[in-house]
Amino acid sequence: MNPILFKIVWLLLLVVCFGVLNLTTGAVAIPLADLWAMLWNEPTTNPTFSTIVFNLRLPNTLMAIAAGGSLSIAGLLMQTFFRNPIAGPYILGVSSGASLGVAMAVMAFPAILQASAWGLVSAASIGAMAVLMLLLMVAWRITDGNTLLILGLMLGSATGAIIELLQYFSSQQELQRYIFWTMGSLQGTTWREIGVLLPLVAVCWVGVFVLAKPLNALLLGEEYAQTMGVSVNKMKIGIIVITAILAGSITAFCGPIAFVGTAVPHLARWLFRTSQHHILLVGSILIGVLVLLVCQWLAHLPLQNRVLPVNALTSLLGAPVVIIVVMRLKNS
């Protein structure tokens, strides 16, 4: 078997295994035999098992799949676009922009949330796109990756200051809702949210694979890409829109999930030993999904009646990868 295909198959098997663990693990343990019976619409030993799986755990698992794959794709796009190995939605301030959009919707204009299921997604995507546009304008003038990184950190600090002002003037209920959101959680996902998110994610994922070949050309520089017939300006717009929608929509529903977008593309490069984007995209999606499923499963282990913040677990897993990348860059 082809080595790349072999690794993809193993990743798929791991994704399925941890997906099953997320469906069966929790305050109520569900036997595999009962889960199998549900798949074939057969009676289970406990009637409440079906309610727990289909109304609670399955939406959470689908959210983990969408979030892990989307954040990883967004990170890979940003690393290629800015030619910065530690670029990502969290580090470059895109997630902070999405957080500001959510803060405005929750604490300044709560009517947005009541008007439409798309209100929170739209607010987060607009915030993420605004930060990306600022980064793009600077990237046209400054090519130094460290400068872009510092700018992203400064934008994150600026949006954080605005959010603190909003918190100061908000009611206790609005403040509590926003603080809980900032912890990052895949729990409490509803089918309504899944119905809003999955179509967005599916369209963006298809769009990313369409950009795979132009992204390979972009690795060799914009001039080379243009000689290969790539419309660089259109591709830039496509990258900005896709990244903003993916990072914004995931941040809207799950909160700011750190380091997945930065660390996972490097894990994909290390595993597949290639710079070809059609392979890296598949690898990043599978590894990102696996990371989120593992973190969601670990979040239930310490305390059966409580769930740990996913953001804390992704930071513990992703931060060492980023540190290794930075150290390698220093030594190269």
C-alpha positions, 0 to 999 in steps of 0.5 A: 500500500502507498505510504501516504494512503496507509497513514490516511487509513490509520488516521481514519481508524483513529478518528472512528475509534475516538468518535465512538469513545465520545459517544459512549463515554460520559456521566452515563456509560453506554455499552458498545452493544447498545450503540450498535443497536441504535445504528440499526434502529434496534431496541437498547437495554435502556430507552434513555441511551438513544436520547443521550446519544442522538440529542447530546453526544452526537451533535457534540461529536459532529461539532468536534469534527467540524471544528478540528478540521476547519481550524486546521485548514484555516491555519494551513491557509494562513501559514501558506499565505503569510509564509509564516510557520507559526501563523494561525487564527489564534496567534495572528489575532483572527480568533481575537477578531472573531471574539470581538464580533461575538462580544459585540453581539452578546454584550452590545447588541443582544438583539442580533442573537434573537433575530437569527441563528446566523447572527452569532456566526455573522458577527464572528466572521465579520470580526475575523475578516476585519483582522485578516484584511488589516493583516493583508494590507500590512503584508503587502507592504511588509514581508517580514514574518516576525513583524506580521506576528507582532502585529497580530499580537498587537491586534489581539491586545487591542481587541482584548481591550475593547472586549474588557470595556464591553464587559465593564458596561455589561449586565451580569447575565451578559457578562456570565454568558460571554465568560462561559463562551471564552472557556471554549466548549463543544458541549451543549451543541444543538442540531440547530447549530449543526444545521447552520454550521455544517453547510458553511463548513462543507462549502469552505472545505470544497473551496479549499480543495479547489485552491490546492493547486494554486497554493502549491504554486504560491509556495514558490512566490507570487511571481511564479504563481502568476506565470503558472496562470494563477490569479493571485488577487482572486486567490488572496480574496478566496483565502481571506473569505474562507479563513474568516468564515471557518475561524469565525463560525467555529469561534462563534459556536465553540469559543476561542480554541487555541493552537489547533490551527497553528500546531496541526498543519506542522503535525501533518507536514511531519507525518506526511513529509510533503509540501503538496497541499492536496495531501496536507489538506487531507492530513490536516483535516484528519489530524485536527479532527482527531485532536479535537475528539481526543481533547473532548474525550479527555475533558470528561475523564477527571470528573464524571459530573463536569467537563473541562474547558477544551481550550485548556486541553488544546493549549496543553497539547498544541503549545509544545508543538509551536515551541518546537517549531520556533526552536527549529527556526532559531537553529536553522 
